[in-house]
Structures are given as structure tokens and as C-alpha cells.
Amino acid sequence: MQSAVLTSRLQPTDLRAVTDLVATAESARGYRPVSDQFWIDLHDVHAPAVSVRVLDVDGRLAAYAQGTLVAGEWTIESVAVDDGIVAGAALASAIEASVQRVAELDATSVTWLVQGPTSLHESIAASHSLAVGRQLHQMRRSLPVGLPFEVETRSFDPSRDVEPWVAVNARAFAWNPEQGSWTADSVHSRMSEPWFDAEGFLVHDRDGRMAGFCWTKVHAHAEPVLGEIYVIAVDPDFHGLGLGHDLTLAGLDHLAQQGIGTAMLFVDADNVAAIRVYDRLGFVVHRTDTLFSGPLRGATS
């Protein structure tokens, strides 16, 4: 028999259990099955969040779901012991409790982000009338690339680049509220993560201002070790100059120089122009993540 425990904040012992659960899932899958935002909010006592723990008959953590506010909308992420029948029931209970709690917070819609969804996730989503919304391809290629590029870059300077970066990011991702709504706090929270490396955060200046950037991230505990093009963008004022292509190559070159043999990035499945660029650079789709979205039952617009 399983029981769902809903809280707004986790106690230290519960937090350790959740981080252990995520670590177990990461070991089994070869990647951490939750987003950076989930991880940051999990450890931030001030972040608005809904936490649901599902315990098995022995009181052990079988599944965990967390709802967080992303660009003003509630997004749920989850993790379970495995994808077996028992864990599937635990996962379903966690999502059920999360959706109910989010509805009580006057939300009119909800999104469930699932990395590498299976038929189990699709079934749970359907039970809550959540349909496939955005899909994100994770694309990979081997390193080094061996292609030339001409763009000049420098390392990100945390003492002076945060605010200019936020401005460029907002302009470049005006079409994407999730990415475009990043604030200085968003940047600082990631700068405090152990993976942050200013040397791998490449900035291109032009006409005395930040024209574009390629922020890389190393997944040191992945198998194989992965170098990610974490965020890349060009200020709209400098579109049409081929900077996106060259900044990508600059980022990949930096990762290769660190001895990393595999690169990856995420891109919206419907971003045809970006996928075309990455195809030409030798990237192929490795997996597809899904955001299941829909209105909450009984909600009115």
C-alpha cells in the first residue's frame, strides 16, 4: 500500500531521500531525469513549490513529484524508483496529488515535463487530459568537429556581464517565455552550481556591446562525459551575420579542448531553422523529451 505526502517544503531527511532517488535514477538512465530548474528549486527554501512524496508500505520513497513556477506557469517534474508496475502506480499517485494541489492554487493549466517519456507517462498524462505540447530533441555528435570558425570570444565576467546577458537573452528568446524570462537571480543560481565554469561561458562582443554568447556545461558524471551547448543566442540586432553557426563551433571547440568526446544540446522539435543548422554540424537526435500540457479540470479561462 502506498501513501502520498504533500508538503510545501521538504525536511532535511526528506531532501536527502529525494536527492538519493534522483541519483539512483540518474545511474540507471545515464542522465539526471530532471531539469536544472527542478534541481535549483528543490534546494531553494524560498522557491514557490509543491512537493509530493509517495512512500511504499515500508515508508521508503517510491516516487517524487515537484511543481514549480516557470515563467508564471506551473510545471511538474517527477522521478520514480523504476518504470515497473509498482513504481508506475507510485508515479501516478504523485502526479495525481501534484495536479490537485496546483489546481487549489488557482492555476488554470499545468505542464508535466518528462525526459524520455514511455507509454507509462503517456497513459498518466492522458488520465489528466494532458496532451503533447512542446517537445525537445536532445541532439548529440562526436568531438572534435574539425570545422573552422572566425568569431572571437572571451570568457564571461561575473562582475559585469550578468545584466547585459539577461538583456540579450530576453531579446533573443522573446518568443520563448521559459528561457526569455531568466533574471539575474536565474544566472546567479546557476553560477553557484558546481558545474559552472566562466571559461566555458563564451561571449562575443561587437560594436562595444554583447552581441551573442555560447554557454557550455560539462556533465562530468554522465556516461559518457558530455559537453553541452547549454544556452546559445545572438542579439536580434546582429542576426544574419552567421554568428550562431560560429558561436556553436566555438563552444564545441572549447569542449573538445577539455578532452570531451561527445557534445549535446537541446532544441525545440519545431525549431526547423535551428535543427537545420545542427544537422549541418553533424548532430543527430539522441532522445526526445515531452511537455504534456492542458487545462485543469474545472478551470475557466
C-alpha positions as CSV (number, residue, x, y, z in Angstrom):
1,M,0.0,0.0,0.0
2,Q,1.3,3.4,-1.0
3,S,0.7,6.8,0.6
4,A,1.2,10.3,-0.9
5,V,2.6,13.0,1.4
6,L,2.2,16.6,0.1
7,T,4.2,19.4,1.6
8,S,5.4,22.9,0.5
9,R,8.9,22.3,1.8
10,L,11.0,19.2,2.4
11,Q,12.6,18.5,5.7
12,P,16.4,17.7,5.5
13,T,15.9,13.9,5.8
14,D,13.2,14.0,3.1
15,L,15.5,16.2,0.9
16,R,18.3,13.6,1.2
17,A,15.9,10.8,0.2
18,V,14.8,12.7,-2.9
19,T,18.4,13.5,-3.9
20,D,19.2,9.8,-3.4
21,L,16.2,8.9,-5.6
22,V,17.3,11.2,-8.3
23,A,20.9,9.8,-8.1
24,T,19.6,6.3,-8.4
25,A,17.5,7.2,-11.4
26,E,20.5,9.0,-13.0
27,S,22.7,5.9,-12.5
28,A,20.1,3.7,-14.2
29,R,19.4,6.0,-17.1
30,G,22.8,7.6,-17.7
31,Y,21.4,11.1,-17.2
32,R,19.7,13.1,-14.5
33,P,16.0,12.9,-15.3
34,V,15.0,16.3,-14.0
35,S,15.8,19.8,-15.2
36,D,18.2,22.3,-13.7
37,Q,15.2,24.4,-12.6
38,F,13.8,21.5,-10.7
39,W,17.2,20.9,-9.0
40,I,17.6,24.5,-8.1
41,D,14.1,24.9,-6.7
42,L,14.4,21.6,-4.8
43,H,17.3,23.1,-2.8
44,D,15.9,26.7,-2.6
45,V,13.7,27.1,0.6
46,H,12.3,30.3,-0.9
47,A,11.2,28.9,-4.2
48,P,7.4,28.5,-4.6
49,A,6.9,24.8,-5.0
50,V,4.6,21.8,-4.4
51,S,6.3,18.7,-3.2
52,V,4.7,15.2,-3.3
53,R,6.4,12.2,-1.9
54,V,4.9,8.7,-2.4
55,L,6.0,6.2,0.2
56,D,5.8,2.4,-0.1
57,V,4.5,0.2,2.7
58,D,7.8,0.3,4.4
59,G,7.9,4.1,4.4
60,R,10.6,4.3,1.7
61,L,10.4,6.9,-1.1
62,A,8.9,5.3,-4.2
63,A,8.3,8.4,-6.3
64,Y,8.6,12.1,-6.0
65,A,6.9,14.9,-8.0
66,Q,7.6,18.7,-7.7
67,G,5.6,21.5,-9.1
68,T,7.4,24.8,-9.6
69,L,6.5,28.1,-11.2
70,V,8.2,28.6,-14.6
71,A,7.5,31.9,-16.3
72,G,4.3,32.2,-14.3
73,E,3.0,28.8,-15.2
74,W,3.1,25.6,-13.0
75,T,5.4,22.9,-14.3
76,I,5.5,19.4,-12.7
77,E,8.5,17.1,-12.9
78,S,8.8,13.7,-11.4
79,V,11.1,10.7,-10.7
80,A,10.4,7.2,-9.6
81,V,12.4,4.2,-8.4
82,D,12.0,2.5,-11.8
83,D,9.4,2.0,-14.5
84,G,7.9,-1.2,-13.2
85,I,4.2,-1.7,-12.3
86,V,4.7,-0.8,-8.6
87,A,6.7,2.3,-9.4
88,G,4.2,3.2,-12.1
89,A,1.4,3.3,-9.5
90,A,3.6,5.4,-7.3
91,L,4.3,7.8,-10.1
92,A,0.6,8.1,-11.0
93,S,-0.2,8.9,-7.3
94,A,2.5,11.6,-7.2
95,I,1.2,13.3,-10.4
96,E,-2.4,13.0,-9.2
97,A,-1.6,14.7,-5.9
98,S,0.5,17.4,-7.6
99,V,-2.2,18.3,-10.2
100,Q,-4.8,18.5,-7.5
101,R,-2.6,20.8,-5.4
102,V,-1.7,23.0,-8.3
103,A,-5.5,23.4,-9.1
104,E,-6.0,24.5,-5.5
105,L,-3.5,27.3,-6.1
106,D,-5.9,28.8,-8.7
107,A,-3.8,27.6,-11.7
108,T,-5.9,27.1,-14.9
109,S,-3.4,24.9,-16.6
110,V,-0.4,22.7,-15.9
111,T,2.6,21.2,-17.7
112,W,4.3,17.9,-16.9
113,L,7.9,17.7,-18.2
114,V,9.1,14.2,-18.9
115,Q,12.5,13.3,-20.1
116,G,12.4,10.3,-22.5
117,P,8.7,9.5,-21.9
118,T,7.4,5.9,-22.1
119,S,3.9,4.5,-22.6
120,L,3.5,4.7,-18.8
121,H,4.0,8.5,-18.9
122,E,1.7,8.9,-21.9
123,S,-1.0,6.9,-20.0
124,I,-0.7,9.0,-16.9
125,A,-0.8,12.2,-19.0
126,A,-3.9,11.1,-20.8
127,S,-5.7,10.3,-17.5
128,H,-5.3,14.0,-16.7
129,S,-6.3,15.2,-20.2
130,L,-2.7,16.4,-20.8
131,A,-1.7,16.4,-24.4
132,V,1.7,16.6,-26.0
133,G,2.8,20.2,-26.1
134,R,6.4,21.2,-26.7
135,Q,8.9,18.6,-27.5
136,L,12.6,19.0,-27.1
137,H,15.2,17.0,-29.0
138,Q,18.5,16.2,-27.3
139,M,21.0,16.1,-30.2
140,R,24.5,14.7,-30.0
141,R,27.7,14.5,-32.1
142,S,31.2,13.4,-31.5
143,L,34.1,15.8,-30.9
144,P,36.2,17.3,-32.2
145,V,34.3,18.8,-35.1
146,G,37.3,20.0,-37.2
147,L,35.5,22.9,-38.9
148,P,36.9,26.4,-39.0
149,F,35.2,29.4,-37.4
150,E,36.1,33.1,-37.3
151,V,34.2,34.5,-34.4
152,E,36.3,36.0,-31.5
153,T,35.1,35.2,-27.9
154,R,36.1,36.0,-24.4
155,S,35.1,34.4,-21.1
156,F,32.1,35.5,-19.2
157,D,32.9,38.1,-16.5
158,P,30.5,37.5,-13.5
159,S,31.3,41.0,-12.2
160,R,30.0,42.9,-15.2
161,D,28.2,40.6,-17.6
162,V,25.2,39.4,-15.7
163,E,22.8,42.3,-16.5
164,P,23.9,42.6,-20.2
165,W,23.5,38.9,-20.6
166,V,19.9,39.0,-19.1
167,A,19.0,41.8,-21.6
168,V,20.4,39.9,-24.6
169,N,18.8,36.6,-23.5
170,A,15.4,38.3,-23.1
171,R,15.6,39.9,-26.6
172,A,16.9,36.7,-28.3
173,F,14.2,34.5,-26.6
174,A,11.3,36.8,-26.7
175,W,9.4,34.0,-28.4
176,N,10.1,31.6,-25.5
177,P,8.8,32.8,-22.1
178,E,10.5,30.0,-20.2
179,Q,14.0,31.0,-21.4
180,G,13.4,34.6,-22.1
181,S,12.2,35.3,-18.5
182,W,15.5,34.5,-16.9
183,T,16.6,37.1,-14.4
184,A,19.9,38.0,-12.7
185,D,18.9,35.6,-9.9
186,S,18.5,32.9,-12.5
187,V,22.0,33.4,-13.6
188,H,23.4,33.6,-10.1
189,S,21.7,30.4,-9.1
190,R,23.4,28.6,-11.9
191,M,26.7,30.3,-11.2
192,S,26.5,28.7,-7.7
193,E,26.2,25.2,-9.2
194,P,29.4,23.1,-9.1
195,W,29.3,22.7,-12.9
196,F,29.6,26.4,-13.6
197,D,32.8,27.5,-15.4
198,A,33.2,31.0,-16.6
199,E,35.9,29.9,-19.0
200,G,33.3,27.8,-20.8
201,F,30.8,30.7,-21.0
202,L,31.9,32.3,-24.2
203,V,30.9,35.9,-25.1
204,H,31.2,37.7,-28.4
205,D,31.3,41.5,-28.3
206,R,30.7,43.7,-31.3
207,D,30.3,47.5,-31.6
208,G,31.1,47.8,-27.9
209,R,28.3,45.5,-26.6
210,M,27.5,41.9,-26.1
211,A,26.3,40.6,-29.5
212,G,26.0,36.9,-28.6
213,F,27.1,34.1,-26.4
214,C,27.6,30.3,-26.2
215,W,27.3,29.0,-22.6
216,T,28.7,25.5,-22.3
217,K,28.2,23.0,-19.5
218,V,30.1,19.8,-18.7
219,H,28.1,16.8,-17.4
220,A,31.1,15.2,-15.6
221,H,29.1,12.3,-14.1
222,A,27.3,11.2,-17.3
223,E,28.4,8.1,-19.2
224,P,30.0,9.1,-21.5
225,V,31.0,12.5,-20.2
226,L,29.0,15.1,-22.1
227,G,29.8,18.7,-23.1
228,E,26.6,20.6,-23.6
229,I,25.8,23.8,-25.6
230,Y,23.7,24.9,-22.6
231,V,22.4,28.3,-23.9
232,I,23.3,29.9,-27.1
233,A,21.9,33.1,-28.6
234,V,22.6,36.1,-30.8
235,D,21.1,39.6,-30.1
236,P,18.5,40.3,-32.8
237,D,20.4,43.4,-33.8
238,F,23.2,41.1,-35.1
239,H,21.2,38.4,-36.9
240,G,22.2,37.5,-40.4
241,L,25.9,37.5,-39.8
242,G,26.4,33.8,-39.2
243,L,27.2,34.3,-35.5
244,G,25.0,31.5,-34.3
245,H,26.8,29.0,-36.5
246,D,30.3,30.3,-35.5
247,L,29.4,30.5,-31.8
248,T,28.3,26.9,-31.8
249,L,31.6,25.9,-33.3
250,A,33.5,28.0,-30.8
251,G,31.6,26.3,-28.0
252,L,32.2,22.8,-29.4
253,D,35.9,23.6,-29.9
254,H,36.2,24.7,-26.3
255,L,34.6,21.4,-25.1
256,A,36.9,19.4,-27.3
257,Q,39.9,21.2,-25.8
258,Q,38.8,19.9,-22.4
259,G,39.2,16.3,-23.7
260,I,35.4,15.7,-24.1
261,G,34.5,13.4,-26.9
262,T,30.7,13.8,-27.1
263,A,28.7,17.0,-27.4
264,M,25.0,17.5,-26.8
265,L,22.3,20.3,-26.9
266,F,18.6,20.7,-26.6
267,V,16.4,22.3,-29.3
268,D,12.6,22.6,-29.8
269,A,11.4,19.9,-32.1
270,D,9.6,22.5,-34.2
271,N,12.5,24.9,-34.5
272,V,13.2,23.9,-38.1
273,A,15.9,26.6,-38.7
274,A,18.0,25.7,-35.7
275,I,17.7,21.9,-36.4
276,R,18.9,22.6,-39.9
277,V,22.0,24.3,-38.6
278,Y,22.7,21.5,-36.1
279,D,22.1,18.8,-38.8
280,R,24.8,20.5,-41.0
281,L,27.1,20.4,-38.0
282,G,26.7,16.7,-37.7
283,F,24.3,16.5,-34.7
284,V,21.7,13.7,-34.6
285,V,18.6,13.2,-32.4
286,H,19.5,11.1,-29.3
287,R,16.2,11.3,-27.4
288,T,13.1,13.5,-27.3
289,D,11.6,15.0,-24.1
290,T,8.0,16.0,-23.9
291,L,6.0,18.6,-22.1
292,F,2.5,17.3,-21.6
293,S,0.1,20.3,-21.1
294,G,-3.5,21.1,-20.7
295,P,-6.2,23.0,-18.7
296,L,-7.0,21.8,-15.2
297,R,-10.4,20.2,-14.8
298,G,-13.0,22.6,-13.8
299,A,-10.7,25.6,-14.6
300,T,-12.2,28.5,-16.5
301,S,-10.2,30.9,-18.7
